[in-house]
Amino acid sequence: MDLRRVVVTGIGALTPIGNTAQAFWQSLATGVSGAAPITKFNAEKFRTKFACEVKNFDVNQHIDRKEARKMDPFTQYALVVSEEALKDSGLDLGKINLDRAGVIWGSGIGGLKTFQEEVVGFAHGDGTPRFNPFFIPKMIVDLSSGWISIRYGFRGPNFVTVSACASATNALVDAFTYIRLGKIDVAIAGGSEAAVTEAGMGGFNALKALSERNNDPATASRPFDKDRDGFVLGEGAGALILEEYGHAKARGARIYAELIGGGMSSDAYHITAPHPEGLGAVNVMKNALEDAGISPTEVDYINVHGTSTPLGDISETQAIQKVFGDHAYKLNISSTKSMTGHLLGAAGAIEAIAAVLAIKHQLVPPTINHFTDDEAFDPELNFTFNKAQERKVNVVLSNTFGFGGHNFSIIFRKLQE
């Protein structure tokens, strides 16, 4: 069967370095760090006392106060970026078939703040169950897509993908598949996460996954640097409007880029550690390239998973060299997590936005916070250290990998009429 083309016609972002897609890109392009001491709770007794929080955000400027109280922050974030993306797309909801419009969202953890508050409240009580009637609807991950669907009347596929830190890219790949198979014409797809809580920080600290560079938070996320010591926890959301090409053209939509391929694989190795030879990462990039019908030499930029962990950065880089061979030395590699921190299940959404804006602006955002070379990495590879680089950017591949060995890659290309 002939597969339909899929394009990006709208974007929305709420991140630690910008509360709109435009502000997010400006910070990416200029190398701004979003890491700072935690303000959401007293982190004095925690091993890590900083994170990449969303800043200067007032939900009541976007959502009615009464409605907002029924939502965990991860759902609030989802609604805010979906609204921005829809406005950006120019879609007139009165002129599209809402039965063929879907919402496919991603979140790795969901309503962690709600769960924590309700359980702590019960534990501090006298044993009488006094739970908020919205406890369960606020906590469960699928209510993020549910709220979006209800707000805009989208009656097509409506669900949330849960694949740890690969969740949002999983959602994008699923939405891409539904559109190109002809099941729907348009989708709101992306991801949100709000895990900067006592439970979130304490849990990741217990795993020894987080940086503990408390004396200098702004430089703590340092992918590929010899002194990297773990990732910086982030929060926020990203949304993309994916649309069938003919549908977008018929209404005169502005098109950011074309989504041309997606790949999936599993490490089948360990619950938290990457495969030591990068086997899953190799397979997922190969799968994405095959799905897109392009050769490795056509890729200009890879937005890597690049979390700043000792093992993960090495594994992914080795996989890139295996897949791209000599071409690995001709493309740009960068980790925007050096600026945003790791948004867990939302990471793939904001990194997809970074990918399409790199194509729009012909600019590769940097990997900031590089101070010391690590002999584990080939010095001839271009990690785009510390400063953005102008170059021809026609094709971008974005990687996201999650605990449990979940791997997703997605490929965007400058629109070819």
C-alpha positions in Angstrom: 0.0 0.0 0.0 1.0 3.6 -0.6 2.0 5.3 2.7 0.9 8.9 3.2 3.4 11.7 3.9 3.4 13.2 7.4 4.4 16.8 8.2 4.8 19.0 11.3 2.6 22.0 11.2 2.6 23.2 14.8 4.8 23.1 17.9 4.5 24.0 21.6 7.0 23.8 24.4 7.2 24.4 28.1 10.7 23.7 29.3 13.3 24.7 31.9 14.8 27.1 29.4 11.7 28.7 27.9 8.0 28.6 28.3 7.2 28.7 24.6 8.7 27.0 21.6 10.2 30.3 20.5 11.8 31.0 23.9 13.0 27.4 24.1 14.8 27.7 20.7 16.4 31.1 21.6 17.9 29.5 24.7 19.0 26.4 22.8 20.7 28.5 20.2 22.6 30.6 22.8 23.5 27.7 25.1 21.5 28.6 28.2 21.5 26.1 31.2 18.2 25.5 33.0 19.7 23.9 36.1 19.4 25.7 39.4 18.7 25.0 43.1 15.3 23.3 43.6 12.5 25.7 44.6 9.5 23.3 44.7 10.5 21.8 48.0 13.2 21.9 50.7 16.0 19.8 49.2 18.5 20.4 52.0 18.8 16.8 53.1 18.9 15.4 49.5 22.1 14.3 47.9 21.1 16.3 44.8 19.7 19.7 45.6 19.2 21.1 42.1 17.1 20.3 39.0 15.9 21.8 35.7 12.6 23.2 36.8 10.0 25.0 34.7 10.3 28.7 35.7 7.9 31.6 36.1 4.9 29.4 35.2 1.4 30.2 36.4 -1.1 27.6 35.4 -4.0 29.9 36.1 -3.0 32.0 33.1 -3.7 29.1 30.9 -6.3 26.9 32.6 -9.3 27.8 34.7 -8.4 27.5 38.4 -11.2 25.0 39.2 -10.2 22.8 36.3 -6.5 23.0 37.0 -7.1 21.7 40.6 -8.4 18.5 39.0 -5.1 17.9 37.2 -1.6 16.9 38.2 1.1 19.3 36.9 2.1 16.8 34.1 -1.4 17.1 32.7 -1.5 20.9 33.1 1.8 21.0 31.1 0.3 18.8 28.4 -2.7 21.1 28.0 -0.6 24.2 27.8 1.7 23.0 25.1 -1.1 21.5 23.1 -2.8 24.8 23.1 0.3 26.6 21.8 0.9 23.9 19.1 -2.7 24.1 17.9 -2.6 27.9 17.7 0.8 27.7 15.9 -0.6 25.2 13.4 -3.5 27.5 12.3 -5.9 24.5 12.3 -9.6 25.6 12.2 -11.2 22.9 14.3 -14.6 23.8 12.7 -13.3 22.8 9.3 -11.6 19.4 10.0 -13.1 16.0 10.6 -12.7 15.5 14.3 -13.4 11.8 14.0 -10.1 11.6 12.1 -8.1 13.7 14.7 -6.2 11.9 17.4 -4.3 12.6 20.6 -1.3 10.3 21.3 0.7 11.4 24.3 3.7 10.1 26.2 4.7 10.2 29.9 7.0 7.9 31.7 5.8 8.5 35.3 2.6 10.6 35.2 1.1 12.0 38.3 3.9 11.5 40.8 3.2 14.7 42.7 -0.4 13.7 43.2 0.5 10.2 44.3 3.1 11.4 46.7 0.8 14.0 48.3 -2.2 11.6 48.7 -0.1 8.8 50.2 1.8 11.1 52.6 -1.5 12.6 53.7 -2.9 9.2 54.5 0.2 8.1 56.3 0.1 11.2 58.5 -3.5 10.7 59.4 -5.3 8.3 61.8 -5.8 5.6 59.3 -9.2 6.9 58.0 -9.1 7.0 54.2 -9.6 10.6 53.3 -8.5 10.7 49.7 -9.2 13.4 47.1 -11.9 12.2 44.8 -9.7 13.3 41.9 -6.7 11.3 43.2 -6.9 8.5 40.6 -7.9 10.7 37.6 -5.0 13.1 38.5 -2.5 10.4 38.8 -3.0 8.0 35.9 -1.0 8.8 32.8 -3.8 8.5 30.2 -5.7 11.4 31.6 -3.2 13.8 29.9 -4.4 12.7 26.4 -7.9 12.4 27.7 -8.0 16.0 28.8 -6.6 17.2 25.5 -9.1 15.1 23.5 -12.0 16.5 25.6 -10.9 20.1 25.3 -10.7 20.0 21.5 -13.2 17.3 20.6 -10.7 15.0 18.9 -12.5 11.7 18.6 -9.8 9.6 16.9 -7.2 7.4 18.6 -6.6 8.7 22.1 -4.0 7.1 24.4 -0.7 7.5 26.2 2.5 5.6 25.5 4.6 4.6 28.5 8.2 3.5 27.7 10.2 5.4 30.3 12.4 8.1 28.8 11.4 7.1 25.3 7.7 7.7 25.9 7.2 10.9 23.9 9.1 9.6 20.9 7.1 6.4 21.1 3.9 8.7 20.9 5.3 10.5 17.9 6.1 7.3 16.1 2.6 5.9 16.8 0.9 9.1 15.6 3.1 9.1 12.5 2.1 5.5 11.8 -1.7 6.2 12.2 -1.5 9.1 9.8 0.6 7.5 7.1 -1.6 4.4 7.2 -4.6 6.6 6.5 -6.4 6.0 9.9 -6.4 9.7 10.8 -5.5 13.0 9.2 -4.1 14.9 12.1 -2.7 14.3 15.6 -1.6 16.1 18.7 1.5 14.2 19.8 4.2 14.8 22.4 4.8 14.2 26.0 4.9 15.8 29.5 6.5 15.0 32.8 6.5 16.6 36.3 8.8 14.5 38.4 10.8 17.1 40.3 9.3 16.1 43.7 10.7 14.6 46.8 9.8 11.1 45.6 11.3 11.8 42.1 14.5 13.3 43.3 14.9 10.7 46.2 14.2 7.8 43.9 16.7 8.8 41.2 19.3 9.6 43.9 18.8 6.1 45.3 19.6 4.8 41.8 22.7 6.9 41.8 21.6 8.2 38.4 21.7 12.0 39.2 24.6 14.4 39.1 25.5 15.6 42.6 27.4 18.7 41.5 25.6 20.9 44.1 28.3 23.5 44.1 27.7 24.4 40.4 24.3 23.3 39.1 24.5 25.2 35.9 27.3 23.1 34.6 26.2 19.8 36.1 24.7 18.4 32.9 27.8 17.8 30.8 27.4 15.0 28.2 30.6 13.5 26.9 32.7 15.4 29.4 35.3 13.3 31.3 33.9 14.5 34.6 30.2 13.8 33.9 28.5 12.3 37.0 24.9 11.7 36.1 21.9 13.4 34.6 20.0 16.5 35.8 16.3 15.9 36.4 14.1 18.1 34.3 10.4 18.8 33.8 8.1 20.2 31.2 6.3 19.2 28.0 6.4 19.4 24.2 3.6 19.0 21.6 3.8 18.7 17.8 0.9 18.8 15.4 1.4 16.0 12.9 -0.7 16.2 9.8 -1.1 14.3 6.5 0.7 16.3 3.8 -2.2 16.7 1.5 -4.5 17.8 4.3 -1.9 20.4 5.4 -1.4 21.7 1.8 -5.1 21.9 1.1 -5.5 24.4 4.0 -2.4 26.4 3.2 -0.5 25.4 6.3 3.0 26.5 7.2 5.1 23.3 7.3 8.2 23.1 9.6 9.5 19.7 8.3 8.5 16.3 7.2 8.6 13.3 9.5 9.9 10.5 7.3 10.8 7.6 9.6 10.7 6.0 13.0 12.5 3.1 14.6 12.0 0.9 17.6 14.1 -1.7 19.4 14.9 -3.2 22.7 18.2 -3.8 24.5 16.9 -6.9 26.1 19.8 -6.5 28.6 19.2 -4.7 31.9 16.5 -2.7 33.7 18.5 0.6 33.9 21.9 0.1 32.2 22.4 0.4 28.4 23.7 -2.5 26.4 27.5 -2.3 26.7 27.9 -2.7 23.0 25.1 -0.3 22.1 23.2 -3.1 20.3 19.7 -1.7 20.9 20.9 1.8 19.9 22.5 0.4 16.7 19.3 -1.5 15.8 16.9 1.4 16.4 18.9 3.8 14.3 19.1 1.3 11.5 15.4 0.6 11.7 14.6 4.3 11.5 16.9 4.8 8.5 15.3 1.9 6.7 11.8 3.1 7.6 12.7 6.5 6.2 14.2 5.0 3.0 17.4 7.0 3.3 21.1 6.2 3.7 23.2 7.1 6.7 25.1 9.6 4.6 21.9 11.7 4.2 21.8 12.6 7.9 23.3 16.0 8.9 22.6 16.1 12.6 21.9 13.7 15.4 20.1 15.0 18.5 21.4 12.3 20.8 19.9 10.8 24.0 23.1 12.0 25.7 22.0 12.1 29.3 25.5 12.8 30.8 25.8 9.4 32.5 29.2 7.6 32.5 28.0 4.5 30.5 25.1 5.8 28.4 27.1 8.4 26.6 29.8 5.9 25.6 27.3 3.3 24.5 25.4 5.7 22.2 28.5 7.2 20.7 29.8 3.7 19.8 26.5 2.8 18.3 26.6 6.0 16.1 30.0 5.0 14.8 28.9 1.5 14.0 25.8 2.7 12.1 27.3 5.7 10.3 30.9 4.6 9.7 33.0 7.3 8.0 30.0 9.6 7.8 29.9 9.9 11.6 32.8 12.4 11.2 30.8 14.5 8.8 27.7 15.1 10.8 27.0 17.1 13.9 26.1 15.4 17.2 24.7 17.3 20.2 22.9 16.7 23.4 20.3 19.4 24.2 19.9 17.8 27.6 23.1 19.7 28.5 20.7 22.7 28.7 17.3 21.3 29.5 18.3 18.4 31.8 16.5 15.1 31.3 12.7 15.5 31.0 12.2 11.7 31.2 9.1 10.8 29.3 8.8 14.3 27.8 12.4 14.4 26.5 11.6 13.1 23.1 9.0 15.7 22.4 11.1 18.8 23.2 14.1 17.2 21.4 11.9 16.6 18.3 11.0 20.3 18.4 14.8 21.1 18.6 15.2 18.9 15.5 12.6 20.6 13.4 13.8 24.0 14.5 17.4 23.1 13.6 16.1 22.4 10.1 14.1 25.7 10.0 17.0 27.8 11.2 19.9 25.7 9.6 21.6 25.8 13.0 22.7 22.9 15.3 22.3 23.7 19.0 25.3 23.0 21.2 26.3 20.5 23.8 27.2 23.0 26.5 29.3 22.4 29.7 32.2 20.7 28.0 35.4 21.3 29.9 37.6 18.1 29.7 38.0 15.7 26.9 37.3 12.0 27.7 39.6 9.5 25.9 36.6 7.2 25.6 35.3 9.4 22.7 36.9 9.8 19.3 38.2 13.4 19.2 37.4 13.6 15.5 33.6 13.4 16.2 31.8 16.8 16.1 29.9 17.0 19.4 29.1 20.7 18.8 30.7 21.6 22.1 29.7 24.8 23.8 28.6 26.8 20.8 25.9 26.4 18.2 27.1 25.8 14.6 25.6 26.9 11.4 25.5 24.3 8.7 23.2 22.7 6.1 20.6 20.8 8.0 18.3 18.8 5.8 17.9 15.6 7.8 17.9 15.2 11.6 17.8 12.0 13.6 16.7 12.1 17.2 17.4 9.3 19.7 15.6 8.5 23.0 16.3 5.5 25.2 14.5 4.4 28.3 14.9 2.3 31.4 13.9 -1.2 30.5 15.9 -1.1 27.3 13.2 0.8 25.3 14.7 2.6 22.2 13.1 4.9 19.7 14.6 7.0 16.9 12.8 9.5 14.7 13.9 11.2 11.5 12.8 14.6 10.2 13.7 16.1 6.8 13.4 19.5 5.2 10.2 19.5 3.1 10.7 18.4 -0.4 7.7 19.5 -2.5 
